[in-house]
Amino acid sequence: MKLTPESEAIVGATAGVVAEHADEITTLFYREMFAVHPDLLRVFNRANQALGEQPRALAASIVAFAVQLIDPGAPHFAPVMRRIAHKHVSLGITARQYTIVGRHLLDAVGTVLGDAVTPEVRAAWDEVYWLFGCSLIAEEAKLYALAGTDPNHPWKKHRVVERVEESADVVSLVLAPLSGPVAFYRAGQYVAIAVDLPDGSRQPRQYTISSGPRGDSLRVTIKHVRGSGGTPDGQVSTWLHENAHPGTVLDVSQPAGDVLVRDGESPLVLVSAGIGITPVAAIIEDLSRRSPARTVRLFHADRAHAAHALYAPLRRQVLAMDDARAQNWYREDAESAPTLLPALPGRMDLTEVELPNDADVFLCGPLDFMRTSRSTLLARGVPPERISYEVFGPDLWARQPAVEAA
């Protein structure tokens, strides 16, 4: 996958200015595209658009892709490409939509950069976009085919068969397909749920599958997103908390997600905070069945024990395993936590916890929490290639200095 020599020279000469204005370009792109194609608002997360997270993530991705096309020493883009493809198949993105995106994206580049965008410059960045787009189309076609999903009909009806109030703001829903078996999934993956909102709009949201593979159902655990600083409550999480009860039928995507625990016997360290416990819960449930002798260390931080979602099944599964231990941190009520899984007061501190040798590490939680945890682990000698992470929403961790300096 290479640019033509002419385009490579132009992209090399203009990558800096495109990177400098990338956020402005992608913000304009989304606004103009949705004005012409409002139906695409049914696919894209409106909250991420309003907060500016989706434009920033797209900007970072395209610039990073362009940089690795012209710089042999740039970070390899394949892991980012796979992650984007998994997000897209969970939303039912189709190949034809790439044509719409490409046209409006290049128009936005021209509007923002003005006369600097000659026909030759536009053609070079069009080539970048279609190398980017075709790579994603191919990867997504493979994922649809492996799951047996028709991309023109990506949603499958599921019925809520059980609802569990995990805490004041978190609910678990057990979902079973109306027809056929539950789709195959692996611990750590997620699905999208699309709901029709009272204002007539339709919105999808992605939720981690918080259960290990069961064969007849899957469980999602949903935090009610509360608005702050003038922002409204989450539309989809509010609708699900208020309306999803046993018997409710929901549109659910195929399972997706490429951040998975490697099979094998290597020790495993799971680090989470808040609702980031959901993939950890799936991993622990799966391991307690398939690999109960595996060495596992679970470190979790939460506001309070009362807010710790999925605590009861996690405790049961950890205690049933041969060499699994858990340590929790609660900012408010550590002293009242059950003694079988002890809790420390305050925020998580990994500087002195026991870390098994040669462990694989999985992080899930707010970005700042994961960055801090990763820095501590690296300082303790954990190799970076052994640390993986899952981000809820657009992956803004991708905005690395090497990309921004392009």
C-alpha positions in Angstrom: 0.0 0.0 0.0 1.9 3.0 -1.3 1.2 6.5 -2.7 2.3 7.3 -6.2 5.6 9.2 -6.2 3.9 12.4 -7.2 1.4 12.2 -4.4 4.0 11.1 -1.9 6.0 14.3 -2.6 2.9 16.5 -2.3 1.6 14.8 0.9 5.1 15.1 2.4 5.2 18.8 1.7 1.6 19.5 3.0 1.2 17.0 5.9 2.3 19.6 8.4 -0.3 22.2 7.4 -3.1 19.6 7.2 -2.1 18.3 10.6 -2.1 21.9 12.0 -5.7 22.4 10.8 -7.0 18.8 11.1 -9.5 19.5 13.9 -10.9 22.5 12.0 -11.1 20.4 8.8 -12.9 17.5 10.4 -15.3 19.7 12.4 -16.4 21.5 9.2 -16.6 18.1 7.4 -19.1 16.6 9.8 -21.2 19.8 9.9 -21.4 20.0 6.1 -21.9 16.3 5.6 -24.8 16.0 8.1 -26.4 19.1 6.5 -26.6 17.3 3.2 -27.1 13.7 4.5 -29.0 14.0 7.8 -29.8 10.3 7.6 -26.1 9.7 8.7 -26.9 11.2 12.1 -28.6 7.8 12.7 -25.2 6.1 12.5 -22.9 8.6 14.2 -22.9 9.3 18.0 -24.4 12.8 18.3 -22.9 13.2 21.8 -19.3 12.6 20.5 -20.0 15.2 17.7 -21.3 17.8 20.2 -18.2 17.3 22.5 -15.8 17.4 19.5 -14.4 14.0 20.3 -15.3 12.3 17.0 -13.8 15.1 14.8 -10.6 15.0 16.9 -10.4 11.2 16.6 -10.9 11.3 12.8 -8.3 14.0 12.4 -5.7 12.1 14.4 -6.4 8.9 12.4 -6.1 10.4 8.9 -3.0 12.3 9.8 -1.4 9.2 11.4 -2.3 7.2 8.3 -0.8 9.8 6.0 2.4 10.0 8.0 3.0 6.2 7.9 2.6 6.4 4.1 5.4 8.8 3.7 7.6 8.0 6.8 9.0 4.4 7.0 9.9 5.1 10.6 6.4 6.1 11.7 4.3 3.9 14.0 2.5 1.1 12.1 -1.1 2.0 11.5 -2.5 -1.6 11.3 -3.6 -1.8 15.0 -5.5 1.5 14.7 -7.0 0.4 11.4 -8.3 -2.8 13.0 -9.8 -0.9 15.9 -11.6 1.5 13.6 -13.0 -1.4 11.5 -14.4 -3.1 14.6 -16.1 0.1 15.7 -17.5 0.6 12.2 -19.0 -2.9 11.9 -20.7 -2.5 15.2 -22.4 0.6 13.8 -23.4 -1.0 10.4 -21.1 1.2 8.3 -21.3 0.3 4.6 -18.9 0.7 1.7 -21.0 3.2 -0.1 -20.9 5.6 2.8 -17.1 6.0 2.2 -17.8 7.8 -1.1 -20.0 10.4 0.8 -17.4 10.8 3.5 -14.5 11.2 1.0 -16.3 13.9 -1.0 -17.2 16.0 2.0 -13.8 15.5 3.7 -11.9 16.8 0.7 -14.3 19.7 0.3 -13.6 20.6 3.9 -9.8 20.5 3.3 -10.3 22.9 0.4 -12.5 25.3 2.4 -10.1 25.4 5.3 -6.9 25.6 3.4 -8.2 27.8 0.6 -5.9 28.5 -2.3 -3.2 26.2 -0.9 -5.3 23.3 -2.1 -4.4 23.1 -5.8 -6.0 20.4 -8.0 -2.7 18.4 -7.5 -2.9 18.8 -3.7 -6.5 17.7 -3.7 -5.7 14.7 -5.9 -2.9 13.6 -3.6 -5.0 13.8 -0.4 -7.8 12.1 -2.3 -5.4 9.2 -2.9 -4.5 9.2 0.8 -8.2 9.0 1.7 -9.0 6.2 -0.6 -6.0 4.1 0.5 -7.4 4.7 4.0 -11.0 4.0 3.0 -10.3 0.9 0.9 -8.2 -0.7 3.7 -11.1 -0.2 6.1 -13.7 -1.4 3.6 -11.7 -4.6 3.1 -11.2 -5.2 6.8 -14.9 -4.5 7.5 -16.1 -6.8 4.7 -14.0 -9.6 6.3 -15.5 -8.9 9.8 -19.1 -8.9 8.4 -18.4 -12.1 6.5 -16.9 -13.9 9.5 -19.9 -13.0 11.6 -22.4 -13.9 8.9 -23.8 -10.4 8.9 -25.5 -8.7 5.9 -24.1 -5.1 6.1 -27.3 -3.8 4.7 -29.2 -5.4 7.6 -26.7 -5.2 10.5 -29.1 -5.2 13.4 -30.5 -8.3 15.1 -33.5 -8.2 17.4 -32.8 -9.2 21.0 -35.2 -9.4 24.0 -34.3 -8.3 27.5 -34.7 -11.4 29.6 -33.3 -10.1 32.8 -32.5 -6.8 34.4 -30.3 -6.3 37.4 -29.9 -3.0 39.2 -26.1 -3.0 39.9 -26.1 0.4 41.7 -28.0 3.7 41.6 -26.6 4.6 38.2 -25.7 1.2 36.6 -28.0 -1.5 35.3 -27.2 -4.9 33.7 -29.4 -6.2 30.9 -29.3 -9.9 29.8 -30.2 -10.1 26.1 -31.3 -13.1 24.1 -31.8 -13.1 20.3 -35.4 -13.5 19.1 -34.4 -16.1 16.6 -31.3 -18.2 16.1 -28.3 -18.6 18.5 -26.6 -15.8 20.2 -23.7 -14.5 18.0 -20.3 -15.8 18.9 -18.2 -13.4 20.9 -15.0 -13.3 23.0 -14.5 -11.8 26.4 -13.7 -8.2 26.1 -15.8 -7.5 23.0 -18.8 -5.1 22.7 -22.0 -4.6 20.9 -23.9 -1.5 19.7 -27.5 -1.0 20.8 -29.6 1.3 18.6 -32.7 2.9 20.0 -35.5 5.2 18.7 -35.6 8.3 20.9 -38.7 10.3 21.8 -37.6 13.2 19.5 -37.8 10.8 16.5 -34.1 10.3 16.1 -32.3 7.0 16.2 -29.0 6.7 18.0 -26.5 3.8 18.5 -24.2 3.3 21.5 -21.6 0.7 22.1 -21.6 -1.3 25.3 -19.1 -3.9 26.5 -20.4 -7.4 26.8 -19.9 -7.9 30.6 -20.4 -11.6 30.5 -18.2 -14.4 29.3 -19.4 -16.4 26.3 -22.6 -18.2 27.4 -24.2 -19.6 24.3 -27.8 -18.5 24.8 -27.5 -14.9 25.9 -25.2 -11.9 26.6 -25.1 -9.3 29.3 -24.4 -5.6 28.9 -23.8 -3.3 31.9 -24.8 0.3 31.3 -24.0 3.4 33.3 -26.5 6.2 33.3 -24.5 9.1 31.9 -25.3 12.2 33.9 -24.7 15.6 32.4 -22.3 18.0 34.0 -21.1 21.5 33.3 -24.3 22.3 31.3 -24.2 19.1 29.2 -27.4 17.0 29.2 -27.7 13.4 30.4 -26.8 10.7 27.9 -29.8 10.1 25.6 -29.4 6.4 25.0 -28.3 5.4 28.5 -31.2 7.4 29.9 -33.6 5.7 27.5 -32.3 2.3 28.4 -32.4 2.9 32.1 -36.0 4.1 31.9 -37.4 1.7 29.3 -35.4 -1.5 29.0 -37.2 -4.0 31.1 -37.8 -7.8 30.7 -39.7 -8.2 27.4 -38.3 -5.1 25.8 -36.9 -5.8 22.3 -33.7 -4.0 21.2 -31.7 -3.7 18.0 -28.2 -5.2 18.7 -25.2 -5.3 16.4 -22.8 -8.2 15.9 -20.1 -8.4 18.6 -16.9 -6.5 17.8 -13.6 -5.4 19.4 -10.0 -6.5 18.9 -8.7 -5.8 22.4 -8.7 -9.4 23.7 -6.8 -11.3 26.4 -4.4 -13.7 24.8 -5.0 -17.4 25.5 -2.2 -19.2 27.3 -0.8 -19.6 30.7 0.9 -16.2 31.2 -0.1 -14.3 34.3 -2.8 -11.6 33.8 -3.1 -8.2 35.5 -6.5 -6.4 35.0 -6.6 -2.7 35.9 -9.9 -0.9 35.8 -11.9 2.1 37.2 -15.6 2.8 37.4 -17.6 1.3 34.5 -14.3 0.1 33.1 -15.0 -3.0 35.2 -17.3 -4.4 32.4 -14.7 -6.0 30.2 -12.8 -7.2 33.3 -16.0 -8.9 34.5 -16.3 -10.7 31.1 -12.7 -11.8 31.2 -12.9 -13.1 34.8 -16.1 -15.0 34.1 -14.5 -16.6 31.0 -11.3 -17.5 32.8 -13.1 -19.0 35.8 -14.6 -21.5 33.5 -11.9 -22.2 30.9 -8.7 -21.5 32.8 -9.3 -21.5 36.6 -5.6 -22.1 37.4 -4.3 -19.0 35.6 -2.6 -16.4 37.7 -4.8 -13.3 37.8 -4.4 -10.0 39.7 -7.4 -7.6 39.6 -7.0 -4.0 40.6 -10.1 -1.8 40.6 -10.9 1.8 41.6 -14.3 3.2 42.2 -16.1 6.0 44.0 -17.6 3.7 46.6 -18.3 0.1 47.3 -22.0 0.8 46.7 -21.1 2.0 43.2 -18.9 -1.0 42.3 -20.9 -2.7 39.5 -20.8 -6.5 39.2 -19.1 -6.9 42.5 -21.0 -10.1 43.7 -20.3 -12.3 40.6 -16.7 -11.0 40.4 -16.1 -11.9 44.1 -17.6 -15.3 43.5 -15.4 -16.0 40.5 -12.2 -14.7 41.9 -12.6 -16.7 45.1 -13.3 -19.9 43.0 -10.0 -19.5 41.0 -6.8 -21.1 42.1 -4.5 -18.1 42.0 -6.7 -15.0 41.5 -6.5 -12.0 43.9 -8.3 -8.7 43.9 -7.5 -5.3 45.4 -10.1 -2.5 45.3 -9.8 1.2 46.1 -12.8 3.3 47.1 -12.7 7.0 47.6 -15.7 7.1 50.0 -16.5 4.0 52.0 -13.5 1.6 51.9 -13.9 0.8 55.6 -17.4 -0.7 55.0 -16.3 -2.9 52.1 -16.5 -6.7 52.6 -13.3 -8.2 53.8 -13.1 -11.1 51.4 -12.0 -8.7 48.6 -10.3 -5.9 50.7 -10.5 -2.3 49.8 -8.1 0.6 50.4 -9.2 4.2 50.8 -8.4 6.9 48.2 -7.2 6.5 44.6 -5.5 3.5 43.1 -1.8 3.3 43.6 0.1 0.6 41.7 3.6 1.6 42.8 3.9 -1.3 45.3 1.3 -3.9 44.4 2.4 -7.4 43.6 2.9 -7.8 39.8 3.6 -11.3 38.6 6.6 -11.7 36.3 5.9 -11.7 32.6 2.3 -10.7 33.0 0.0 -9.4 30.3 -1.8 -6.2 31.4 -5.3 -5.0 30.4 -6.5 -1.5 31.2 -10.0 0.0 31.1 -11.3 3.2 32.5 -11.1 7.0 31.9 -8.2 8.1 29.7 -6.4 9.9 32.4 -6.6 6.9 34.7 -5.2 4.6 32.0 -2.4 7.0 31.2 -1.4 7.2 34.8 -1.7 3.5 35.3 0.4 2.8 32.2 3.1 5.2 33.3 3.4 3.5 36.7 3.5 0.1 35.1 6.2 1.1 32.6 8.2 2.6 35.5 8.0 -0.7 37.2 9.5 -2.5 34.2 6.4 -3.8 32.4 7.2 -3.9 28.7 4.8 -1.6 26.7 4.0 -4.4 24.3 2.4 -6.3 27.2 0.0 -3.5 28.1 -3.3 -3.2 26.1 -6.2 -0.9 26.8 -9.8 -0.4 25.9 -11.3 3.0 25.3 -15.1 3.7 25.6 -15.9 6.1 22.7 -13.4 7.7 20.2 -9.8 6.6 20.8 -8.3 10.0 21.6 -5.2 8.2 23.0 -4.1 7.9 19.3 -3.1 11.6 19.3 0.6 10.9 19.9 3.3 13.6 19.6 4.8 11.8 16.6 1.5 12.2 14.8 0.9 15.8 15.8 4.4 16.9 14.7 3.9 15.5 11.2 
